[in-house]
Amino acid sequence: MTTRARYRVEDGRSCIDIKVRHSRQLFDGRDPAPFRERDLDEDAVEYLLAAAQEIPFKQPLAIVVTISEEPEPRLAPDEIVEAVRGHFIYEGEQIERRLREHVRRGRMILGVGLTVLVVFLTLAELTVSLPAGPLREILREGLVITGWVAMWRPLEVLLYDWWPLIDERRHIRRILDAPVSIRYVAETEPAAGSGDATTPRNMMNSPTLSGPTEPPGPGRGNA
């Protein structure tokens, strides 16, 4: 299935549609914090990140939340938008913290690896004082190999392990750059006799969230 068929395009942006019955389903019902500080529902976050990963990077994004049964009084759309953005700003800050911690740990491991390498290479050079023979060569080569093997993990941490964090940070930044619109059913239903012409084509692929609306436990808002 192509990206064009899966995600509709509106005003030059690929739309990520999320369909809920009421706005509270967007948020983690276990978090007692105010909506602007509350964690988003895990399914919604996973869907947004997966969509940002699937849509080509050069294609700008838009997030469209369709609400079908919002009780009165309705939450202000700006408040919902601010809560969505606030969640991903927080996630972006956590990614930056994890990257800094990863680099710090990588440098520490690199120091240990270099120390081990120097020690084992030095020991390998000292083997020249041993009597010549196969045993000396085996010992020397074993010390050299062991020293370089000690550098494997530091190089893996500094060269490869941080790429998933970089990708996740890029997807979060794309979501933060995407405009978020809140639409109620009355605004998106097709007019009588017009069929489904205005119904989003990827709505069947968007998550229909459900869950408790009363927060029974603590969450990020109280952290």
Kinemage of the C-alpha trace (Angstrom):
@kinemage 1
@onewidth
@group {chain A} dominant
@subgroup {mainchain}
@vectorlist {calphas} color= white
{ca met a 1} P 0.000 0.000 0.000
{ca thr a 2} L 1.422 3.371 -0.944
{ca thr a 3} L 1.703 6.324 1.429
{ca arg a 4} L -0.652 8.345 -0.773
{ca ala a 5} L -3.398 5.738 -0.441
{ca arg a 6} L -2.949 5.309 3.301
{ca tyr a 7} L -2.670 8.961 4.338
{ca arg a 8} L -4.830 11.631 2.776
{ca val a 9} L -3.210 14.917 1.764
{ca glu a 10} L -4.687 18.228 2.844
{ca asp a 11} L -3.103 21.605 2.049
{ca gly a 12} L 0.067 19.857 0.953
{ca arg a 13} L 0.433 17.908 4.216
{ca ser a 14} L -0.030 14.205 4.898
{ca cys a 15} L -2.732 13.959 7.551
{ca ile a 16} L -2.454 11.644 10.529
{ca asp a 17} L -6.057 11.095 11.620
{ca ile a 18} L -7.081 10.035 15.111
{ca lys a 19} L -10.734 9.265 15.837
{ca val a 20} L -12.052 9.355 19.414
{ca arg a 21} L -15.482 9.559 21.022
{ca his a 22} L -14.432 12.292 23.441
{ca ser a 23} L -11.259 14.273 24.037
{ca arg a 24} L -10.449 12.576 27.348
{ca gln a 25} L -9.701 9.362 25.480
{ca leu a 26} L -6.593 11.053 24.081
{ca phe a 27} L -5.044 11.097 27.528
{ca asp a 28} L -3.823 8.554 30.047
{ca gly a 29} L -6.751 8.058 32.412
{ca arg a 30} L -4.364 7.091 35.238
{ca asp a 31} L -2.748 10.532 35.257
{ca pro a 32} L -4.533 12.953 37.647
{ca ala a 33} L -2.669 16.014 36.328
{ca pro a 34} L -4.480 18.834 34.477
{ca phe a 35} L -5.001 18.121 30.790
{ca arg a 36} L -2.178 20.411 29.691
{ca glu a 37} L 0.275 18.336 31.756
{ca arg a 38} L -1.261 14.887 31.316
{ca asp a 39} L 0.391 12.040 29.411
{ca leu a 40} L -1.211 11.071 26.123
{ca asp a 41} L -2.746 7.633 25.702
{ca glu a 42} L -0.022 5.113 24.817
{ca asp a 43} L -1.911 3.871 21.742
{ca ala a 44} L -2.203 7.410 20.391
{ca val a 45} L 1.489 8.123 20.936
{ca glu a 46} L 2.505 4.840 19.294
{ca tyr a 47} L 0.241 5.534 16.313
{ca leu a 48} L 1.590 9.071 15.827
{ca leu a 49} L 5.216 7.945 15.996
{ca ala a 50} L 4.590 5.011 13.635
{ca ala a 51} L 2.864 7.298 11.140
{ca ala a 52} L 5.686 9.850 11.317
{ca gln a 53} L 8.120 7.032 10.608
{ca glu a 54} L 6.067 5.666 7.708
{ca ile a 55} L 5.427 8.967 5.898
{ca pro a 56} L 8.458 10.129 3.870
{ca phe a 57} L 10.563 12.658 5.750
{ca lys a 58} L 10.277 15.296 3.013
{ca gln a 59} L 6.464 15.257 3.307
{ca pro a 60} L 5.135 17.704 5.946
{ca leu a 61} L 2.641 16.349 8.453
{ca ala a 62} L -0.659 17.462 9.933
{ca ile a 63} L -2.481 15.881 12.865
{ca val a 64} L -6.281 15.802 12.721
{ca val a 65} L -8.242 14.699 15.787
{ca thr a 66} L -11.898 13.890 15.085
{ca ile a 67} L -14.197 13.809 18.131
{ca ser a 68} L -17.616 12.226 17.780
{ca glu a 69} L -19.342 12.507 21.179
{ca glu a 70} L -17.726 15.327 23.148
{ca pro a 71} L -19.839 16.064 26.256
{ca glu a 72} L -20.667 19.586 27.305
{ca pro a 73} L -18.905 21.690 28.302
{ca arg a 74} L -16.374 20.956 25.585
{ca leu a 75} L -12.685 21.368 26.202
{ca ala a 76} L -11.294 24.281 24.241
{ca pro a 77} L -9.496 23.032 21.105
{ca asp a 78} L -6.477 25.165 22.002
{ca glu a 79} L -6.240 23.359 25.321
{ca ile a 80} L -6.211 19.954 23.615
{ca val a 81} L -3.613 21.126 21.098
{ca glu a 82} L -1.431 22.514 23.877
{ca ala a 83} L -1.693 19.226 25.786
{ca val a 84} L -0.638 17.212 22.706
{ca arg a 85} L 2.298 19.514 22.045
{ca gly a 86} L 3.240 19.542 25.719
{ca his a 87} L 3.459 15.761 25.783
{ca phe a 88} L 5.830 15.608 22.810
{ca ile a 89} L 7.910 18.513 24.109
{ca tyr a 90} L 8.371 16.477 27.278
{ca glu a 91} L 9.220 13.359 25.247
{ca gly a 92} L 11.752 15.373 23.247
{ca glu a 93} L 13.399 16.562 26.458
{ca gln a 94} L 13.610 12.964 27.661
{ca ile a 95} L 15.258 11.901 24.393
{ca glu a 96} L 17.830 14.699 24.754
{ca arg a 97} L 18.536 13.561 28.322
{ca arg a 98} L 18.963 9.954 27.192
{ca leu a 99} L 21.331 11.056 24.423
{ca arg a 100} L 23.482 13.000 26.875
{ca glu a 101} L 23.533 10.015 29.224
{ca his a 102} L 24.400 7.696 26.339
{ca val a 103} L 27.351 9.876 25.290
{ca arg a 104} L 28.551 10.145 28.893
{ca arg a 105} L 28.368 6.367 29.342
{ca gly a 106} L 30.065 5.836 25.976
{ca arg a 107} L 32.983 8.045 26.966
{ca met a 108} L 33.353 6.205 30.261
{ca ile a 109} L 33.318 2.821 28.519
{ca leu a 110} L 35.780 4.124 25.937
{ca gly a 111} L 38.167 5.122 28.724
{ca val a 112} L 37.951 1.650 30.203
{ca gly a 113} L 38.435 0.037 26.806
{ca leu a 114} L 41.497 2.158 25.990
{ca thr a 115} L 43.012 1.337 29.367
{ca val a 116} L 42.535 -2.391 28.803
{ca leu a 117} L 43.922 -2.092 25.278
{ca val a 118} L 47.079 -0.315 26.444
{ca val a 119} L 47.620 -2.836 29.242
{ca phe a 120} L 47.242 -5.875 26.994
{ca leu a 121} L 49.363 -4.420 24.186
{ca thr a 122} L 52.058 -3.642 26.739
{ca leu a 123} L 51.915 -7.211 28.048
{ca ala a 124} L 52.108 -8.466 24.465
{ca glu a 125} L 55.309 -6.503 23.928
{ca leu a 126} L 56.786 -7.903 27.148
{ca thr a 127} L 56.479 -11.421 25.782
{ca val a 128} L 59.615 -10.809 23.722
{ca ser a 129} L 61.568 -11.596 26.878
{ca leu a 130} L 60.184 -15.136 26.865
{ca pro a 131} L 61.969 -17.958 25.072
{ca ala a 132} L 61.200 -18.022 21.360
{ca gly a 133} L 58.716 -20.598 20.253
{ca pro a 134} L 55.083 -21.275 19.362
{ca leu a 135} L 53.911 -20.738 22.933
{ca arg a 136} L 55.302 -17.210 23.002
{ca glu a 137} L 53.638 -16.352 19.697
{ca ile a 138} L 50.308 -17.760 20.849
{ca leu a 139} L 50.485 -15.786 24.084
{ca arg a 140} L 51.438 -12.594 22.281
{ca glu a 141} L 48.678 -12.873 19.698
{ca gly a 142} L 46.155 -13.750 22.411
{ca leu a 143} L 47.020 -10.628 24.403
{ca val a 144} L 46.758 -8.417 21.294
{ca ile a 145} L 43.400 -9.876 20.312
{ca thr a 146} L 42.032 -9.569 23.856
{ca gly a 147} L 43.066 -5.920 24.002
{ca trp a 148} L 41.279 -5.059 20.765
{ca val a 149} L 38.201 -7.093 21.730
{ca ala a 150} L 37.927 -4.846 24.801
{ca met a 151} L 37.375 -1.924 22.364
{ca trp a 152} L 34.420 -3.588 20.648
{ca arg a 153} L 31.740 -2.462 23.113
{ca pro a 154} L 32.924 1.173 23.384
{ca leu a 155} L 32.955 1.505 19.606
{ca glu a 156} L 29.507 -0.077 19.336
{ca val a 157} L 28.084 2.345 21.913
{ca leu a 158} L 29.609 5.455 20.329
{ca leu a 159} L 29.126 4.533 16.673
{ca tyr a 160} L 25.873 2.573 16.480
{ca asp a 161} L 23.725 2.378 19.627
{ca trp a 162} L 22.723 6.047 19.566
{ca trp a 163} L 21.099 5.980 16.103
{ca pro a 164} L 17.688 4.724 17.347
{ca leu a 165} L 17.581 7.689 19.735
{ca ile a 166} L 18.428 10.074 16.892
{ca asp a 167} L 15.625 8.591 14.767
{ca glu a 168} L 13.123 8.889 17.615
{ca arg a 169} L 14.122 12.510 18.204
{ca arg a 170} L 13.640 13.252 14.502
{ca his a 171} L 10.131 11.754 14.517
{ca ile a 172} L 9.184 13.726 17.631
{ca arg a 173} L 10.395 16.944 16.027
{ca arg a 174} L 8.296 16.208 12.931
{ca ile a 175} L 5.225 15.777 15.127
{ca leu a 176} L 5.979 19.031 16.956
{ca asp a 177} L 6.277 20.822 13.606
{ca ala a 178} L 2.897 19.447 12.480
{ca pro a 179} L -0.193 21.629 12.992
{ca val a 180} L -2.850 19.967 15.154
{ca ser a 181} L -6.532 20.511 14.358
{ca ile a 182} L -9.496 19.421 16.459
{ca arg a 183} L -12.660 18.582 14.533
{ca tyr a 184} L -16.050 17.539 15.803
{ca val a 185} L -18.367 15.231 13.877
{ca ala a 186} L -20.686 18.078 12.958
{ca glu a 187} L -17.804 19.740 11.165
{ca thr a 188} L -16.670 16.668 9.216
{ca glu a 189} L -19.893 14.777 8.368
{ca pro a 190} L -20.748 14.800 4.632
{ca ala a 191} L -23.802 16.719 3.563
{ca ala a 192} L -26.957 14.746 2.727
{ca gly a 193} L -26.737 13.144 -0.675
{ca ser a 194} L -22.988 13.750 -0.999
{ca gly a 195} L -21.913 10.228 -0.007
{ca asp a 196} L -18.561 9.799 1.719
{ca ala a 197} L -16.660 12.313 -0.356
{ca thr a 198} L -15.455 14.295 2.647
{ca thr a 199} L -14.766 11.350 4.934
{ca pro a 200} L -10.991 10.941 5.519
{ca arg a 201} L -9.700 8.040 3.448
{ca asn a 202} L -7.359 6.777 6.145
{ca met a 203} L -9.877 7.007 8.977
{ca met a 204} L -10.222 3.231 9.004
{ca asn a 205} L -6.473 3.078 9.706
{ca ser a 206} L -6.572 5.582 12.569
{ca pro a 207} L -6.939 4.288 16.126
{ca thr a 208} L -10.302 4.428 17.848
{ca leu a 209} L -9.281 4.942 21.438
{ca ser a 210} L -11.223 3.839 24.458
{ca gly a 211} L -10.480 3.722 28.134
{ca pro a 212} L -11.321 5.126 31.550
{ca thr a 213} L -12.028 8.820 31.857
{ca glu a 214} L -11.489 9.060 35.626
{ca pro a 215} L -7.815 9.102 36.724
{ca pro a 216} L -7.292 6.401 39.371
{ca gly a 217} L -3.544 6.768 39.877
{ca pro a 218} L -0.444 8.994 39.581
{ca gly a 219} L 1.335 9.844 36.318
{ca arg a 220} L 3.842 12.255 34.837
{ca gly a 221} L 1.911 15.281 35.965
{ca asn a 222} L 2.760 14.539 39.609
{ca ala a 223} L 6.337 13.537 38.941
